[in-house]
Amino acid sequence: MALKNILGGVKNKIKQHYEKSGLLEHSSVKIKNPWKIKLFIFCMLALPIAQFLVFTVYINIDGILMTFQNVDFSTNEEKFVGFGNFAKFFRNFTAVNRDNFIKSIWNSFGYWPVTFLIAIPLQLLSAYILYKKVPASGFIIVMIFLPNLIPPAVLAQSFSEMLSIREGPLNSILMHIFGYTSETVPIWLRDEKFAMPILYMYSVWVGIGYNAVLMWGAMTRVPAEIVESAHLDGIGFVGEFFHITLPIMWPTLSMILMTSVGIPFSVYMHSLLLTNGGQAGTGTLGLMAIQTLRSGDMYYSATISVILSMVSIPLMLLARKVLNRIYEDVEV
């Protein structure tokens, strides 16, 4: 029934397109919808629907079921454990190594101020510079988007080489100019004083390009005649941004803000690649789920992921509700 409704909707859209273009009025050929067209539509929709059912519906349902299961090592078979995996997670707050667990929580939520107070404002500024077509804006867009074109593993390796103890350019400057020796230079990614701040800085650098391009694309929706009229009325660039550009691009910006709420519950790649899996006190909640999976305990890993989703999804929905009240959608 659902597939029939989808096919009917596609058929109506095609019919509306031809009616709007006037092809039906000026053509003597009667538009038919034989079974071949229906078969073509079905084939075009089959793959994405199958992908959605397998990789979204099935995997999520199976992941939820796995949270209530574990392996009985005596029989090597799955067994029902109820909320045992959930209890195991919350026992981390009172476990012997609870300091590492709590530090992972702090590290994860440290991405919030970094994202909202540093990364997103820089992305907005970069997008606005591109939108206003300042000199060398083409070079700027290439430079800020370049990290997104390089594979993450290669980018992380290059960044690590920059901070290498002896061969890295940063430590070379410290040794040749400021008198440091190979024994006194900072071990940047192995020292807890520096490792996590460097990971935060790295996240800003690698994330600025993608969102900046999205924001720039949203800014280009602003009609030029509205901007020209505002300038004739004496409005400056700051007023233009807050009273014209920001309301029109708000749907895009609010989407970025909403999805950024979930960053503390999903970030793990930086710690995995730069500090060899969370060394130097750089663990995160997302990395905890990945490491648990890599150790072979997929049931507990699924439980961690579900718990993080149970916290992040309501927060993101709440953020969406709040953000939707700030600006109404503007049609241009």
Secondary structure, 3 states (H helix, E strand, C coil): CHHHHHHHHHHHHHHHHHHHHCHHHHCCCCCCCCHHHHHHHHHHHHHHHHHHHHHHHHHHHHHHHHCCEEEECCCCEEEECCCHHHHHHHHHHCCCCHHHHHHHHHHHHCHHHHHHHHHHHHHHHHHHHHHCCCCCHHHHHHHHHHHHHCCHHHHHHHHHHHCCCCCCHHHHHHHHHCCCCCCCCCCHHHCHHHHHHHHHHHHHHHHHHHHHHHHHHHHCCCCHHHHHHHHHCCCCHHHHHHHHHHHHHHHHHHHHHHHHCCHHHCCCHHHHHHCCCCCCCCCCHHHHHHHHHHCCCHHHHHHHHHHHHHHHHHHHHHHHHHHHCCCCCCCC
